[in-house]
Amino acid sequence: MSEAINVYEVVRKLIGPIYPVGETHTDDKRFENLKEMTALIEDLVQDLFGLDAERASHQFSVKRAADYASDFVKNLVPDKEATDD
């Protein structure tokens, strides 16, 4: 897991801060950083969706990867109906 943390830190440093602070000039740059980060996340999630076609594979390692990616994506966003009061 430490390797993933290193990749995470590198990406954060490359993209820069995303949280607004209430100063227009700073927040404009951070908004651009936010757009860059969401574009990266979209690309990564699309890679995970690409594995979905492999869920029917008879090869254990291929099916395992596809199932893992599918479960991750399903749990990425909470079920809206379960969170509505």
N, C-alpha and C positions, 0 to 999 in steps of 0.2 A: 504494500500500500504506500510505502514511502516514495516509490517512483511516481505514483499518481499525484502525490502531493507536490512533488517537484515540478511536474508538468503543469499542474494547476497554478503554482506560484509563477512559473515562467509566463504562462498565458496572461495572468493578471498584470505582470510587469510590462508585457508587450502591449497590451490593450490600454492599460491605465485605469484610473478610478472611474466608477460608474455612478456613484451616489451623489446626488445634487447637494449643494451647500447653501443655496439661496443667493448666489452671486452670478449674475447673468453671464459674464465672460467665462467664468469657471464652469458653470452649468452647461453652457453651449458645448464646450469641449467634452464634458462628461457625457452629454447626450450622444455625441458622435461615438464615444467609446462604448456606450450602451448599445447603439445600433450595430457596432462591429462585433460585440460579444454575442448579441442575439443571432447575428448572421452565422457566427461560428457554431453556436449551439444548434441552429437549424441544420447546418451541414452534418454535424455529428449525429443528430437524431435521424436524419435521412439515411446515414450509413447503417444505423441500427434497424430501420425499417427495411432496408435492403436484405437483411438476413431473414426476414419473415418468410420469404419464399422457400427457404430451406427447412422449414419446420416439418415438412413431410418426408424429409430424407430418412433413409434406412441406416445411414451411417451415424453411429452414436455421437461422435465428436461434432459433426455438422449440426445434428438435431439439438444437441446440448447447447451449442452457441446460439442457435436461433431461438430456442426456448428462453434462454437467459436474457437475450436482448428484448424479446417480446415481453417478458415479465417486467423488466426494467421500465420499458416505455409505458406499459399499462399502469405502473405504480408512480410514474413521474408526476402526474397531475392527479390530485384527489378527485374522487367522484363527486361532481357538483351536487347531485341529489342527496348524497350522504352528508354534505356539509351545509346544505340549506336548512334554515330553521323556520 
